[in-house]
Amino acid sequence: GQQVMQIPQYQHVQEGEDFTTYCNSSTTLSNIQWYKQRPGGHPVFLIQLVKSGEVKKQKRLTFQFGEAKKNSSLHITATQTTDVGTYFCAGPNFSEKLVFGKGTKLTVNP
Amino acid sequence: GAGVSQSPSNKVTEKGKDVELRCDPISGHTALYWYRQSLGQGLEFLIYFQGNSAPDKSGLPSDRFSAERTGGSVSTLTIQRTQQEDSAVYLCASSLSRLSTDTQYFGPGTRLTVL
């Protein structure tokens, strides 16, 4: 079946450093969604990308959808302690069910 | 408006007992999902309901797990004869429809501890 893989699994940065997480699908995706889960919290929707090569920004966060629509990335510029959490990507399988990646856990040293 | 709610927020039970976890989706959302998240792990899909269609039970780990959704709204996840490996946070999410472009809204989860 379809797989959505995320790397790295863990990332530890110093506050102010940049951070990137990558999401790769075994199949072409019609869209991709990103979620953030704060420690002790539940996943919260961040953004959805639909178009090939699409780039969207939310303040210090930049989301990109690959040209082939099989990969995506989330880049955070100048991380802050409020960025701590696990970032999940999710893409639909053939039956339109969202398949979540295993997430990238980000920790930030103040 | 109200988001997705789940109850109880915490449940401690003894091995071998049955437990019921409840999810109240956002009003008007036709799709409802159950996930399991073990400590520090990702989201494990369990079951998915969409309107009156037959549920997608492909993620249920064993026949001890079952779920129902009454009247297209509230859902209950039942775990029979609980085992220690069932300890996890059980998350419920709802979305407006079954379309993959619809955002999933997660509840706060139920933390299940099996002693």
Interface residues (C-beta under 8 A of the other chain):
Chain A: S30 N31 Q33 Y35 G41 H42 P43 V44 F45 Q48 V50 F88 A90 G91 P92 S95 E96 K97 L98 V99 F100 G101 K102 G103 K105
Chain B: Y35 G40 Q41 G42 L43 F45 Y48 D56 L91 A93 R98 L99 S100 T101 T103 Q104 Y105 F106 G107 P108 G109
